[in-house]
Amino acid sequence: MTCSYTTAHDVVLHPLRISEASLGGVPGDLPSGELKLGGLGAVSALRIRISCEGISSLSQLSVDDLMLFLSGPDIQALKLLELLMQHRGGHRAAVG
């Protein structure tokens, strides 16, 4: 049997995996001044920890965009999508 799969857009695969994700209060180590969160009334933060597979550092990759696929029960996935798209105050990437 032959199986064919087609996407709606180009797909770039990177040797990365999400090792941890959490939604909670704004962490104390988050530089809110740098992100200008004070005026936005930010009370929560989504923290996503990404780990490398087969390379020693993320800096070895040329990643300009990172597309995430939200999976799970529809209600939870849609609520998370709404949080990400409508209530985004800033983002920060740190290697460490």
The first five atom37 places (N, CA, C, CB, O) and aatype in JSON, in Angstrom:
{
  "aatype": [12, 16, 4, 15, 18, 16, 16, 0, 8, 3, 19, 19, 10, 8, 14, 10, 1, 9, 15, 6, 0, 15, 10, 7, 7, 19, 14, 7, 3, 10, 14, 15, 7, 6, 10, 11, 10, 7, 7, 10, 7, 0, 19, 15, 0, 10, 1, 9, 1, 9, 15, 4, 6, 7, 9, 15, 15, 10, 15, 5, 10, 15, 19, 3, 3, 10, 12, 10, 13, 10, 15, 7, 14, 3, 9, 5, 0, 10, 11, 10, 10, 6, 10, 10, 12, 5, 8, 1, 7, 7, 8, 1, 0, 0, 19, 7],
  "atom_mask": [
    [1, 1, 1, 1, 1],
    [1, 1, 1, 1, 1],
    [1, 1, 1, 1, 1],
    [1, 1, 1, 1, 1],
    [1, 1, 1, 1, 1],
    [1, 1, 1, 1, 1],
    [1, 1, 1, 1, 1],
    [1, 1, 1, 1, 1],
    [1, 1, 1, 1, 1],
    [1, 1, 1, 1, 1],
    [1, 1, 1, 1, 1],
    [1, 1, 1, 1, 1],
    [1, 1, 1, 1, 1],
    [1, 1, 1, 1, 1],
    [1, 1, 1, 1, 1],
    [1, 1, 1, 1, 1],
    [1, 1, 1, 1, 1],
    [1, 1, 1, 1, 1],
    [1, 1, 1, 1, 1],
    [1, 1, 1, 1, 1],
    [1, 1, 1, 1, 1],
    [1, 1, 1, 1, 1],
    [1, 1, 1, 1, 1],
    [1, 1, 1, 0, 1],
    [1, 1, 1, 0, 1],
    [1, 1, 1, 1, 1],
    [1, 1, 1, 1, 1],
    [1, 1, 1, 0, 1],
    [1, 1, 1, 1, 1],
    [1, 1, 1, 1, 1],
    [1, 1, 1, 1, 1],
    [1, 1, 1, 1, 1],
    [1, 1, 1, 0, 1],
    [1, 1, 1, 1, 1],
    [1, 1, 1, 1, 1],
    [1, 1, 1, 1, 1],
    [1, 1, 1, 1, 1],
    [1, 1, 1, 0, 1],
    [1, 1, 1, 0, 1],
    [1, 1, 1, 1, 1],
    [1, 1, 1, 0, 1],
    [1, 1, 1, 1, 1],
    [1, 1, 1, 1, 1],
    [1, 1, 1, 1, 1],
    [1, 1, 1, 1, 1],
    [1, 1, 1, 1, 1],
    [1, 1, 1, 1, 1],
    [1, 1, 1, 1, 1],
    [1, 1, 1, 1, 1],
    [1, 1, 1, 1, 1],
    [1, 1, 1, 1, 1],
    [1, 1, 1, 1, 1],
    [1, 1, 1, 1, 1],
    [1, 1, 1, 0, 1],
    [1, 1, 1, 1, 1],
    [1, 1, 1, 1, 1],
    [1, 1, 1, 1, 1],
    [1, 1, 1, 1, 1],
    [1, 1, 1, 1, 1],
    [1, 1, 1, 1, 1],
    [1, 1, 1, 1, 1],
    [1, 1, 1, 1, 1],
    [1, 1, 1, 1, 1],
    [1, 1, 1, 1, 1],
    [1, 1, 1, 1, 1],
    [1, 1, 1, 1, 1],
    [1, 1, 1, 1, 1],
    [1, 1, 1, 1, 1],
    [1, 1, 1, 1, 1],
    [1, 1, 1, 1, 1],
    [1, 1, 1, 1, 1],
    [1, 1, 1, 0, 1],
    [1, 1, 1, 1, 1],
    [1, 1, 1, 1, 1],
    [1, 1, 1, 1, 1],
    [1, 1, 1, 1, 1],
    [1, 1, 1, 1, 1],
    [1, 1, 1, 1, 1],
    [1, 1, 1, 1, 1],
    [1, 1, 1, 1, 1],
    [1, 1, 1, 1, 1],
    [1, 1, 1, 1, 1],
    [1, 1, 1, 1, 1],
    [1, 1, 1, 1, 1],
    [1, 1, 1, 1, 1],
    [1, 1, 1, 1, 1],
    [1, 1, 1, 1, 1],
    [1, 1, 1, 1, 1],
    [1, 1, 1, 0, 1],
    [1, 1, 1, 0, 1],
    [1, 1, 1, 1, 1],
    [1, 1, 1, 1, 1],
    [1, 1, 1, 1, 1],
    [1, 1, 1, 1, 1],
    [1, 1, 1, 1, 1],
    [1, 1, 1, 0, 1]
  ],
  "atom_positions": [
    [[0.85, -1.17, 0.0], [0.0, 0.0, 0.0], [0.9, 1.24, 0.0], [-0.97, -0.01, 1.22], [1.88, 1.29, 0.74]],
    [[0.57, 2.22, -0.81], [1.3, 3.47, -0.89], [0.54, 4.53, -0.11], [1.52, 3.91, -2.36], [-0.68, 4.66, -0.22]],
    [[1.3, 5.29, 0.68], [0.7, 6.36, 1.47], [1.3, 7.68, 1.01], [0.94, 6.14, 3.01], [2.52, 7.79, 0.86]],
    [[0.48, 8.67, 0.78], [0.94, 9.98, 0.35], [0.47, 11.02, 1.37], [0.42, 10.32, -1.08], [-0.68, 10.98, 1.82]],
    [[1.36, 11.94, 1.72], [1.03, 12.97, 2.7], [1.38, 14.32, 2.09], [1.8, 12.73, 4.05], [2.48, 14.49, 1.56]],
    [[0.49, 15.27, 2.16], [0.71, 16.6, 1.6], [0.42, 17.64, 2.68], [-0.19, 16.84, 0.35], [-0.55, 17.52, 3.42]],
    [[1.28, 18.65, 2.75], [1.07, 19.74, 3.7], [0.6, 20.98, 2.95], [2.38, 20.04, 4.5], [0.73, 21.07, 1.73]],
    [[0.07, 21.92, 3.68], [-0.42, 23.16, 3.09], [0.7, 24.17, 2.88], [-1.51, 23.77, 3.96], [0.52, 25.17, 2.18]],
    [[1.85, 23.93, 3.48], [2.98, 24.85, 3.37], [4.28, 24.07, 3.53], [2.88, 25.98, 4.44], [4.27, 22.91, 3.91]],
    [[5.39, 24.73, 3.22], [6.69, 24.08, 3.38], [6.92, 23.73, 4.84], [7.82, 24.99, 2.85], [6.51, 24.47, 5.74]],
    [[7.57, 22.61, 5.07], [7.87, 22.16, 6.43], [9.38, 22.03, 6.57], [7.16, 20.79, 6.74], [10.03, 21.37, 5.77]],
    [[9.92, 22.68, 7.6], [11.34, 22.57, 7.91], [11.46, 21.8, 9.21], [12.03, 23.98, 8.01], [10.87, 22.19, 10.22]],
    [[12.2, 20.72, 9.21], [12.39, 19.91, 10.41], [13.72, 20.26, 11.06], [12.32, 18.4, 10.08], [14.75, 20.35, 10.38]],
    [[13.7, 20.44, 12.37], [14.91, 20.71, 13.14], [15.05, 19.61, 14.19], [14.85, 22.13, 13.81], [14.05, 19.04, 14.62]],
    [[16.28, 19.31, 14.6], [16.48, 18.26, 15.62], [16.2, 18.8, 17.03], [17.93, 17.72, 15.55], [17.08, 18.83, 17.88]],
    [[14.96, 19.21, 17.26], [14.55, 19.81, 18.53], [13.36, 19.06, 19.08], [14.21, 21.3, 18.36], [12.61, 18.41, 18.35]],
    [[13.19, 19.16, 20.4], [11.99, 18.62, 21.02], [11.62, 19.52, 22.19], [12.2, 17.15, 21.49], [12.48, 20.12, 22.83]],
    [[10.33, 19.6, 22.46], [9.86, 20.35, 23.63], [10.01, 19.43, 24.82], [8.37, 20.85, 23.46], [9.33, 18.41, 24.92]],
    [[10.91, 19.79, 25.73], [11.15, 18.94, 26.9], [10.28, 19.34, 28.09], [12.61, 19.0, 27.29], [10.08, 18.56, 29.01]],
    [[9.77, 20.57, 28.06], [8.93, 21.02, 29.17], [8.11, 22.22, 28.72], [9.79, 21.38, 30.43], [8.6, 23.06, 27.96]],
    [[6.89, 22.31, 29.17], [6.04, 23.48, 28.92], [5.2, 23.72, 30.16], [5.14, 23.27, 27.65], [4.66, 22.79, 30.75]],
    [[5.1, 24.99, 30.55], [4.29, 25.3, 31.73], [3.65, 26.67, 31.55], [5.16, 25.26, 33.02], [4.21, 27.57, 30.93]],
    [[2.47, 26.8, 32.11], [1.74, 28.06, 32.12], [1.54, 28.43, 33.57], [0.37, 27.97, 31.34], [0.96, 27.67, 34.34]],
    [[2.01, 29.6, 33.95], [1.89, 30.0, 35.34], [2.12, 31.5, 35.48], [0.0, 0.0, 0.0], [2.06, 32.24, 34.5]],
    [[2.38, 31.92, 36.69], [2.65, 33.32, 36.95], [3.93, 33.77, 36.26], [0.0, 0.0, 0.0], [4.76, 32.94, 35.87]],
    [[4.09, 35.07, 36.11], [5.29, 35.62, 35.49], [6.48, 35.28, 36.39], [5.17, 37.16, 35.26], [6.5, 35.7, 37.54]],
    [[7.46, 34.53, 35.87], [8.62, 34.14, 36.69], [9.43, 35.36, 37.12], [9.51, 33.16, 35.92], [9.53, 36.34, 36.38]],
    [[10.0, 35.28, 38.3], [10.8, 36.38, 38.82], [12.05, 36.65, 37.99], [0.0, 0.0, 0.0], [12.55, 37.77, 37.99]],
    [[12.56, 35.63, 37.28], [13.78, 35.81, 36.49], [13.5, 36.31, 35.07], [14.55, 34.51, 36.42], [14.42, 36.44, 34.27]],
    [[12.24, 36.6, 34.77], [11.89, 37.11, 33.45], [12.12, 38.62, 33.43], [10.4, 36.78, 33.09], [11.58, 39.33, 34.28]],
    [[12.92, 39.12, 32.49], [13.23, 40.56, 32.47], [12.04, 41.37, 31.96], [14.47, 40.83, 31.59], [12.0, 41.74, 30.78]],
    [[11.08, 41.64, 32.85], [9.84, 42.31, 32.42], [10.11, 43.71, 31.88], [8.87, 42.4, 33.59], [9.37, 44.19, 31.02]],
    [[11.14, 44.38, 32.37], [11.47, 45.7, 31.84], [11.89, 45.63, 30.39], [0.0, 0.0, 0.0], [11.49, 46.46, 29.57]],
    [[12.69, 44.62, 30.05], [13.16, 44.42, 28.68], [11.99, 44.12, 27.75], [14.19, 43.28, 28.61], [11.98, 44.55, 26.6]],
    [[11.01, 43.38, 28.24], [9.85, 43.01, 27.43], [8.72, 44.02, 27.52], [9.35, 41.66, 27.85], [7.71, 43.9, 26.82]],
    [[8.89, 45.03, 28.38], [7.86, 46.07, 28.58], [6.51, 45.46, 28.98], [7.68, 46.9, 27.3], [5.47, 45.82, 28.44]],
    [[6.56, 44.54, 29.93], [5.34, 43.86, 30.37], [4.57, 44.65, 31.42], [5.68, 42.51, 30.92], [3.37, 44.43, 31.61]],
    [[5.24, 45.57, 32.1], [4.59, 46.31, 33.18], [3.31, 47.0, 32.76], [0.0, 0.0, 0.0], [2.3, 46.91, 33.46]],
    [[3.33, 47.69, 31.63], [2.16, 48.42, 31.15], [1.08, 47.52, 30.58], [0.0, 0.0, 0.0], [-0.04, 47.98, 30.34]],
    [[1.4, 46.25, 30.35], [0.42, 45.33, 29.77], [-0.4, 44.6, 30.82], [1.12, 44.33, 28.9], [-1.39, 43.95, 30.48]],
    [[0.0, 44.71, 32.08], [-0.72, 44.0, 33.13], [-0.54, 42.5, 33.06], [0.0, 0.0, 0.0], [-1.44, 41.74, 33.42]],
    [[0.63, 42.06, 32.6], [0.88, 40.61, 32.46], [0.83, 39.93, 33.82], [2.25, 40.36, 31.78], [1.48, 40.36, 34.76]],
    [[0.06, 38.86, 33.9], [-0.06, 38.1, 35.15], [0.33, 36.64, 34.96], [-1.48, 38.19, 35.68], [0.41, 35.89, 35.94]],
    [[0.58, 36.22, 33.73], [0.97, 34.84, 33.5], [1.97, 34.76, 32.36], [-0.27, 33.97, 33.18], [2.13, 35.69, 31.57]],
    [[2.65, 33.62, 32.3], [3.66, 33.4, 31.26], [3.63, 31.94, 30.83], [5.07, 33.8, 31.76], [3.45, 31.04, 31.66]],
    [[3.82, 31.72, 29.56], [3.96, 30.38, 29.01], [5.45, 30.17, 28.8], [3.14, 30.18, 27.67], [6.09, 30.89, 28.03]],
    [[6.0, 29.19, 29.47], [7.43, 28.89, 29.36], [7.59, 27.56, 28.65], [8.13, 28.86, 30.78], [7.04, 26.54, 29.08]],
    [[8.34, 27.58, 27.55], [8.58, 26.38, 26.75], [10.08, 26.12, 26.75], [8.03, 26.53, 25.3], [10.86, 26.96, 26.31]],
    [[10.47, 24.95, 27.23], [11.89, 24.56, 27.24], [12.11, 23.62, 26.05], [12.3, 23.87, 28.6], [11.44, 22.6, 25.92]],
    [[13.06, 23.99, 25.2], [13.36, 23.22, 24.0], [14.75, 22.63, 24.14], [13.26, 24.1, 22.72], [15.7, 23.33, 24.5]],
    [[14.88, 21.34, 23.85], [16.19, 20.7, 23.9], [16.61, 20.23, 22.52], [16.18, 19.53, 24.89], [15.79, 19.96, 21.65]],
    [[17.92, 20.13, 22.35], [18.53, 19.74, 21.07], [18.71, 18.23, 21.02], [19.89, 20.45, 20.86], [18.98, 17.6, 22.04]],
    [[18.55, 17.67, 19.85], [18.77, 16.24, 19.63], [19.95, 16.09, 18.68], [17.48, 15.55, 19.06], [19.85, 16.48, 17.52]],
    [[21.06, 15.53, 19.15], [22.19, 15.24, 18.28], [23.12, 16.4, 18.01], [0.0, 0.0, 0.0], [24.08, 16.25, 17.25]],
    [[22.88, 17.57, 18.62], [23.8, 18.69, 18.5], [24.04, 19.24, 19.9], [23.25, 19.81, 17.54], [23.26, 19.0, 20.81]],
    [[25.12, 19.98, 20.05], [25.47, 20.44, 21.4], [24.8, 21.75, 21.8], [26.95, 20.59, 21.5], [24.67, 22.03, 22.99]],
    [[24.37, 22.55, 20.83], [23.8, 23.85, 21.17], [22.83, 24.33, 20.09], [24.92, 24.88, 21.38], [23.01, 24.04, 18.91]],
    [[21.81, 25.05, 20.52], [20.87, 25.65, 19.58], [21.55, 26.63, 18.64], [19.74, 26.35, 20.33], [21.08, 26.85, 17.52]],
    [[22.66, 27.22, 19.08], [23.35, 28.19, 18.24], [23.93, 27.56, 16.98], [24.46, 28.86, 19.04], [24.29, 28.28, 16.05]],
    [[24.02, 26.24, 16.94], [24.5, 25.55, 15.73], [23.43, 25.5, 14.64], [24.96, 24.14, 16.08], [23.74, 25.2, 13.49]],
    [[22.21, 25.79, 14.99], [21.11, 25.76, 14.03], [20.8, 27.16, 13.54], [19.85, 25.12, 14.65], [21.02, 28.15, 14.24]],
    [[20.29, 27.24, 12.34], [19.81, 28.51, 11.81], [18.28, 28.45, 11.84], [20.35, 28.77, 10.35], [17.63, 28.05, 10.88]],
    [[17.72, 28.87, 12.98], [16.27, 28.81, 13.16], [15.73, 30.24, 13.21], [15.89, 28.02, 14.46], [15.89, 30.94, 14.21]],
    [[15.09, 30.66, 12.12], [14.49, 31.99, 12.09], [13.05, 31.96, 12.58], [14.54, 32.56, 10.67], [12.59, 32.9, 13.23]],
    [[12.34, 30.89, 12.28], [10.96, 30.71, 12.71], [10.81, 29.31, 13.29], [9.97, 30.93, 11.52], [11.47, 28.37, 12.85]],
    [[9.95, 29.19, 14.27], [9.69, 27.89, 14.88], [8.18, 27.7, 14.95], [10.35, 27.77, 16.3], [7.5, 28.38, 15.73]],
    [[7.66, 26.79, 14.16], [6.23, 26.54, 14.12], [5.89, 25.44, 15.13], [5.77, 26.13, 12.69], [6.56, 24.4, 15.18]],
    [[4.87, 25.68, 15.93], [4.43, 24.69, 16.92], [3.08, 24.14, 16.52], [4.37, 25.31, 18.33], [2.23, 24.86, 16.0]],
    [[2.88, 22.87, 16.77], [1.6, 22.21, 16.53], [0.93, 21.99, 17.87], [1.79, 20.85, 15.76], [1.51, 21.36, 18.75]],
    [[-0.27, 22.51, 18.04], [-1.0, 22.36, 19.29], [-1.89, 21.13, 19.19], [-1.85, 23.63, 19.61], [-2.74, 21.03, 18.31]],
    [[-1.68, 20.21, 20.1], [-2.43, 18.96, 20.09], [-3.14, 18.8, 21.42], [-1.5, 17.75, 19.8], [-2.74, 19.39, 22.42]],
    [[-4.18, 18.01, 21.42], [-4.9, 17.74, 22.65], [-6.38, 17.95, 22.43], [0.0, 0.0, 0.0], [-6.83, 18.15, 21.31]],
    [[-7.14, 17.89, 23.51], [-8.58, 18.14, 23.4], [-8.84, 19.51, 22.78], [-9.26, 18.03, 24.79], [-8.14, 20.48, 23.09]],
    [[-9.84, 19.6, 21.91], [-10.11, 20.83, 21.17], [-10.22, 22.06, 22.06], [-11.37, 20.68, 20.38], [-9.63, 23.1, 21.75]],
    [[-10.95, 21.96, 23.15], [-11.17, 23.13, 24.03], [-9.84, 23.64, 24.56], [-12.13, 22.77, 25.21], [-9.58, 24.84, 24.53]],
    [[-8.98, 22.74, 25.05], [-7.69, 23.16, 25.61], [-6.78, 23.72, 24.53], [-7.01, 21.99, 26.32], [-6.14, 24.75, 24.74]],
    [[-6.71, 23.07, 23.37], [-5.86, 23.54, 22.29], [-6.32, 24.92, 21.79], [-5.85, 22.53, 21.12], [-5.48, 25.78, 21.52]],
    [[-7.62, 25.13, 21.68], [-8.13, 26.42, 21.22], [-7.89, 27.52, 22.25], [-9.61, 26.31, 20.92], [-7.59, 28.65, 21.87]],
    [[-8.03, 27.2, 23.54], [-7.75, 28.2, 24.58], [-6.27, 28.59, 24.56], [-8.14, 27.65, 25.98], [-5.94, 29.77, 24.71]],
    [[-5.39, 27.6, 24.38], [-3.96, 27.89, 24.3], [-3.66, 28.74, 23.07], [-3.15, 26.59, 24.28], [-2.88, 29.69, 23.15]],
    [[-4.26, 28.41, 21.94], [-4.06, 29.2, 20.72], [-4.52, 30.64, 20.94], [-4.83, 28.56, 19.54], [-3.85, 31.58, 20.51]],
    [[-5.66, 30.82, 21.6], [-6.15, 32.17, 21.89], [-5.17, 32.92, 22.77], [-7.53, 32.11, 22.57], [-4.88, 34.09, 22.51]],
    [[-4.65, 32.27, 23.8], [-3.67, 32.91, 24.67], [-2.44, 33.33, 23.88], [-3.27, 31.98, 25.81], [-1.92, 34.44, 24.06]],
    [[-1.97, 32.46, 23.01], [-0.77, 32.75, 22.24], [-0.98, 33.88, 21.23], [-0.31, 31.5, 21.52], [-0.09, 34.71, 21.04]],
    [[-2.12, 33.92, 20.59], [-2.35, 34.87, 19.51], [-2.91, 36.22, 19.96], [-3.27, 34.26, 18.51], [-2.54, 37.25, 19.4]],
    [[-3.78, 36.23, 20.95], [-4.45, 37.47, 21.31], [-3.88, 38.15, 22.54], [-5.89, 37.2, 21.53], [-4.05, 39.36, 22.71]],
    [[-3.21, 37.42, 23.37], [-2.77, 38.0, 24.64], [-1.25, 37.99, 24.78], [-3.39, 37.26, 25.8], [-0.73, 37.99, 25.89]],
    [[-0.56, 37.97, 23.67], [0.9, 37.92, 23.71], [1.45, 39.3, 24.03], [1.48, 37.4, 22.37], [1.13, 40.27, 23.35]],
    [[2.27, 39.38, 25.06], [2.87, 40.65, 25.44], [4.3, 40.76, 24.99], [0.0, 0.0, 0.0], [4.81, 41.87, 24.82]],
    [[4.97, 39.66, 24.79], [6.36, 39.67, 24.39], [6.9, 38.26, 24.39], [0.0, 0.0, 0.0], [6.24, 37.33, 24.84]],
    [[8.09, 38.11, 23.88], [8.72, 36.8, 23.91], [10.22, 36.99, 24.13], [8.45, 36.0, 22.59], [10.76, 38.06, 23.84]],
    [[10.85, 35.97, 24.62], [12.28, 36.03, 24.91], [12.85, 34.65, 24.7], [12.56, 36.54, 26.36], [12.25, 33.65, 25.12]],
    [[13.99, 34.58, 24.07], [14.69, 33.32, 23.88], [16.01, 33.4, 24.63], [14.93, 33.01, 22.37], [16.72, 34.4, 24.55]],
    [[16.32, 32.36, 25.37], [17.58, 32.3, 26.1], [18.2, 30.93, 25.9], [17.37, 32.59, 27.62], [17.5, 29.92, 25.93]],
    [[19.49, 30.89, 25.68], [20.21, 29.63, 25.53], [20.9, 29.34, 26.84], [21.24, 29.69, 24.34], [21.6, 30.18, 27.4]],
    [[20.67, 28.13, 27.33], [21.32, 27.79, 28.6], [20.91, 26.46, 29.11], [0.0, 0.0, 0.0], [21.37, 26.04, 30.17]]
  ]
}
